[in-house]
């Protein structure tokens, strides 16, 4: 199934978790000190919808504080365009973890993650509109970062769809976070290489 198909078929837990994972991968690494985890409050709310509104507010506050130059110990290394776009999408997130508003938000988070990876690819795409092609299930012509992110999103959505409804949601979400964290490391390394070259 393509990313478009998987997002269209995902349940609310899957949409929320996939969206949060996309946003988390787009956040720059910290300038120094322990890695910030401003979206951590939202992970618990992916498993428990009644927590969503409160945890969303916590995540917005935490991300705003990381973008504040007055907090250098944990400030993001490059609080630029990608961090700003994450903040904008977090601000646009629905306050209820339900309905088509959640699906539309998850779709926008997917697009953002793909576009951020495309921006760090050193290989120019060999086909027009590579993000749309990847979302439709055709990564041919995409650079390695973009193609890798499309494959990662597909794997995460498939893992979420396969989760047993009767199994503890937190256990399954830990696996999702592991996959997403590895993706964040890959993007962070690519961003650092790009800064060195420039």
N, C-alpha and C positions, 0 to 999 in steps of 0.2 A: 504494500500500500504506500501511496505517496504521503508526504507530510500533510498536504491538504486533506487527504482522506482520513488520516489518523486524527487530525485535529477535529474534523467534522464528526468523527465517531467517538471521541473521548468522553468519559464521564466527568463530573465536576471535580473530583479529586485529581484525576489525571490532568485536566486542563490547568488547575491551580499549580500542581507540582511542576509540570512541564514549563509553565510560564515563569515561575520563580527561579527554576534552574537556568533558564535562558538569561534572565536579568542578572543572576549571580555571576555567570560566566563573562558578562560584559563589563563588570566592575574592574577598574584597574587595581593592581596590587598596591599595598601600602608603601609609603615612602620609606618607612622603617618601623621597627617594632613588630608586635604580633599582627597577623593578618586580621583586618576588620571583618566582621561578619554582620553587616547591618541588616541583611535579609533573614537572618536566623529566626527571628520571631515568626516569620510567615510559614516556615516549614511545619511547625506544630499545627498551624491553622489549616494546612493542606489536608491533614488527617482529621481535623475536628472543625467543621464549618462554623460552629457557634463562636469560635475564637477569632474568626477572620477579621472582622472590623477593628477590633482592639489591636490585634497583632499588626495589621496593616498600618495603623497609626504609629505604632512603635517603630516599625521599619522605616517609615517616612522620616521620623525624627532622627533615627540613628544615621540614616544616609545623609541627611542635611548636616549633621554635626561633622561627618567625615569630610564634607566639602568645604568646611569652614577653615580658612587658613590660620585661624587662631588656635587650632588644635593640632600643632605640627607633629606630635608624638604618634598620632594615628592617621594623619592626613593621607589621602590617596596620592600615589606617586604622580599621577597625571589626571587631576580632576577636570578633564576637558570634555570633549564632545560626547564620548560614550557615557560617562558618568551623568552628564546633564540629561541625556536621552533616557537613561534608566530612571532618573528622578522624575522626569516628565511622565513616563509610563506608570511609575508607581503612584504618582498623583492622579492618574486617570483610571486606576484600578477600581473596579466596582466594589462597593462596600458590602455587598452580599456575594458569598461564594456560590453563585447559582446563576442559571439562565444563560441566554444568548449574549448578554453583556460580558460574562466571564469568557465565553468562547471567543468573542471578538477581541478581548484583551489578550488572551493567550495567543491568538493569531498574530497580533501586533508585536508581542514579545518575541515570537519566533522570527519574524521578519527582522527585528532589530538585531538579534544575535547573528543572523546570517549576514546582514549588512556590515556589522562590526568586523566579522571575520573576513569578509571580502575586502574591507579597507586595509587590513594588515597583510593580505596576500601579496607576495612579491611577484607572483606570476600573473600577468594580465589574462583576464578571461578570454577564452578562444571562441566564445559564442555570445550573442547579445542577450541582455537581461538574465545574467546567470542566477540571480536570487530566485526569480520566478521559475526558471527551469529546475533548479534544485527542489523547490517546493512542490513542483509537479512530478518529481521522481526521476528527473533526468539531470544528473550532475556532470554529464559530459561537457568538457570545455571549461569547467570551473577550476580554480586554483586549489591547491591542497588544503588550505585552511577552510575555505568555504565548503568544499566537498566533505571534509572531515566533520564540520559542524552540522551539515545536513544529515550525515550518517549518524551522528551522535543524537540529534533530536529524534530521528526515526527510532533509534534503539531505545531511547528513554520512553517515548510514547508507547512502543510495543511492550516494554517491561511493565509500564503502568497498566496497560490493557490486560496483561496476563496476571496481574496480582489477584490472589484469591480474596474475594470480598469478606470471607470469614477470618482471614489471617490478620494479625496485628498490622495496622497500616504503617506504624512507625518503622517496623523492620524493613518493609519494602521501600520506604522512602529513604532509608539509610543507603540502600544500594543505588538509588537514583542520585543521591548526593555524591557518592563515590565517583560515579561516572562523570557527573557534572564538574566535580573538583578537578579531575584529571584534565578535562577540557579547558578549565580556567588556567591551569598551569601551562598548557600548550599555547594558549592565546597570550598569556603574560610573557612567555619566553619570546614569542614572535614580536610583541610590542617592544620589548627591551632591545632586540636586535635592530628593529627599525629606528629606535632612538640613537643607537650607536652609529648606524650608517648615516644618519642625518647630521 
